[in-house]
């Protein structure tokens, strides 16, 4: 696994280290903004977010606006590859479930992840921020799998988990736990914000959809 890369922009060579969890989440937030700008056909916003990605990934505050566009894009692609998860985990293939919550704010993803890990392991924010990307995603998947199986056990113990014929009704699982292959060509390089921190949940006292 490459833990660093170098990119040349103008007359300067920059060395970039593979991002740890907190900075990676910041970068993924910028990538989301890039995608939204592209969907809106917002050219200026698209370019501004590309520059923002470079600044954060390289930990610099340089002005890239005067550089040739091909250099900027080549650097962006190099940094995307450097900071992409290497493990092909089912959680990375999950589709977005539900709209953005009303209390969404910039940077919330980091705090959502930090809450999960601190609650599960008692780790400090500093320790969580410095987690390897792949370790963090794998641990998140294990935590979410444990939470789901616990809900399934609680559901099994309730009367409403059985129909009038006494047949057990399974508690619905999220896509990534079903082994469902989502038919699109999107590379699984990030987790949607709408999946954090809880995704699609049916609680023990709710009847699942038929």
C-alpha positions in Angstrom: 0.0 0.0 0.0 1.3 3.4 -1.0 1.4 5.7 2.1 2.7 8.8 0.2 2.8 10.3 -3.3 4.4 13.3 -4.9 2.7 15.6 -7.4 4.1 18.5 -9.5 2.1 21.7 -9.8 3.8 24.5 -11.6 7.4 24.7 -10.5 6.8 23.0 -7.2 6.8 19.4 -6.1 4.5 18.4 -3.3 4.8 15.3 -1.1 1.5 14.1 0.2 1.0 11.5 3.0 -2.0 9.2 2.9 -4.7 10.9 5.0 -5.7 9.6 8.4 -9.4 9.3 9.3 -10.3 12.8 10.2 -8.6 14.4 7.2 -10.0 11.7 4.9 -13.5 12.4 6.0 -12.9 16.1 5.3 -11.6 15.1 1.8 -14.7 12.9 1.2 -16.9 15.9 2.1 -15.1 18.0 -0.5 -15.6 15.2 -3.0 -19.3 15.2 -2.3 -19.3 19.0 -3.0 -17.5 18.4 -6.3 -20.1 15.8 -7.3 -22.9 18.2 -6.4 -21.3 21.1 -8.4 -21.0 18.8 -11.4 -24.7 17.8 -11.1 -25.7 21.4 -11.0 -23.3 22.2 -13.9 -21.7 24.8 -11.6 -18.4 25.2 -13.3 -16.9 27.7 -10.9 -18.0 25.8 -7.9 -16.6 22.6 -9.4 -13.2 24.2 -10.0 -13.1 25.8 -6.5 -13.8 22.5 -4.8 -11.0 20.8 -6.8 -8.6 23.4 -5.6 -9.9 22.9 -2.0 -9.3 19.2 -2.3 -5.7 19.8 -3.3 -5.1 22.2 -0.5 -6.4 19.9 2.1 -4.8 16.7 0.7 -1.4 18.5 0.4 -1.8 20.5 3.7 -1.0 23.7 2.0 -2.7 27.1 1.3 -1.3 27.7 -2.1 -3.1 29.3 -5.0 -3.6 26.8 -7.8 -5.8 28.9 -10.0 -3.0 30.0 -12.3 -1.8 26.5 -13.1 -2.6 24.5 -16.2 -5.8 22.6 -15.8 -4.2 19.3 -16.8 -1.7 19.6 -14.0 -4.4 20.3 -11.5 -6.5 17.3 -12.7 -3.5 14.9 -12.8 -2.7 15.9 -9.2 -6.3 15.5 -8.1 -6.4 12.0 -9.6 -3.1 11.0 -7.9 -4.4 12.2 -4.6 -7.7 10.5 -5.0 -5.9 7.2 -5.6 -3.6 7.8 -2.6 -6.6 8.4 -0.3 -8.9 5.7 -1.6 -9.7 2.8 0.7 -7.8 -0.4 -0.3 -10.2 -2.9 1.4 -13.3 -3.9 -0.7 -15.8 -4.1 2.2 -19.5 -4.6 1.7 -20.2 -1.4 3.6 -18.5 0.6 0.9 -21.1 -0.7 -1.7 -24.1 0.4 0.3 -26.5 2.8 -1.4 -27.7 6.0 0.1 -30.8 5.4 2.2 -32.9 8.5 3.0 -32.4 12.2 2.7 -29.9 14.4 4.4 -31.0 15.0 8.0 -32.3 18.5 8.9 -29.5 19.0 11.4 -26.7 18.3 8.9 -23.8 20.7 9.0 -20.3 20.9 7.5 -17.9 18.6 9.3 -20.7 16.5 11.0 -19.4 13.3 9.4 -16.3 13.4 11.5 -18.2 13.9 14.7 -20.6 11.0 13.8 -17.7 8.6 13.2 -15.9 9.9 16.4 -19.0 9.3 18.4 -19.3 5.7 17.2 -15.6 4.8 17.9 -15.5 6.6 21.2 -18.7 4.9 22.3 -17.5 1.5 21.2 -13.9 1.6 22.4 -13.5 4.6 24.7 -10.9 6.1 22.4 -9.9 9.8 22.5 -10.7 12.2 19.6 -7.0 12.5 18.9 -6.6 8.7 18.6 -9.6 8.3 16.4 -8.5 11.2 14.1 -5.2 9.3 13.5 -6.8 6.0 12.5 -5.8 4.4 9.2 -8.7 4.7 6.7 -9.1 1.0 6.1 -8.9 0.1 9.8 -11.5 2.7 10.5 -13.9 1.5 7.8 -13.5 -2.2 8.7 -14.1 -1.4 12.4 -17.1 0.6 11.5 -18.6 -2.3 9.6 -18.0 -4.6 12.5 -19.7 -2.2 14.9 -22.7 -1.8 12.6 -22.9 -5.6 12.1 -23.0 -6.1 15.9 -25.7 -3.5 16.3 -27.8 -5.1 13.6 -27.5 -8.6 15.1 -28.4 -7.2 18.5 -31.5 -5.6 17.1 -32.4 -8.9 15.4 -32.1 -10.7 18.7 -34.3 -8.2 20.4 -36.8 -8.4 17.6 -36.9 -12.2 17.8 -38.0 -11.9 21.5 -41.1 -9.7 20.7 -44.6 -10.9 19.8 -44.8 -8.6 16.9 -42.0 -10.4 15.1 -44.5 -13.2 14.4 -47.5 -13.0 12.1 -50.9 -14.4 13.0 -49.9 -17.8 11.8 -46.9 -17.9 14.1 -44.4 -17.4 11.3 -41.4 -15.4 12.2 -40.9 -12.2 10.3 -37.2 -11.3 9.6 -36.0 -7.9 10.7 -34.9 -6.1 7.5 -31.1 -5.8 7.0 -29.3 -3.0 5.2 -28.2 -3.7 1.7 -24.5 -4.2 2.6 -25.5 -7.1 5.0 -27.7 -8.8 2.4 -25.0 -9.6 -0.2 -27.0 -7.5 -2.7 -25.0 -6.3 -5.7 -26.0 -2.8 -6.6 -26.1 -2.5 -10.5 -24.1 0.7 -11.1 -20.6 1.6 -12.2 -19.8 3.8 -9.2 -16.5 2.8 -7.6 -16.9 2.1 -3.9 -14.6 4.8 -2.6 -16.7 6.5 0.1 -19.6 6.0 2.4 -22.5 8.3 1.9 -23.2 10.8 4.7 -26.8 9.6 4.8 -25.5 6.3 6.0 -23.9 7.8 9.0 -24.2 7.0 11.8 -27.2 4.7 11.7 -28.4 4.0 8.2 -31.8 2.3 7.7 -32.9 1.0 11.1 -36.1 -0.8 12.1 -36.4 -0.8 15.9 -37.6 -3.7 18.0 -41.0 -2.1 18.6 -41.7 -1.3 14.9 -43.3 -3.6 12.4 -41.1 -4.0 9.3 -42.5 -3.3 5.9 -44.2 -6.2 4.2 
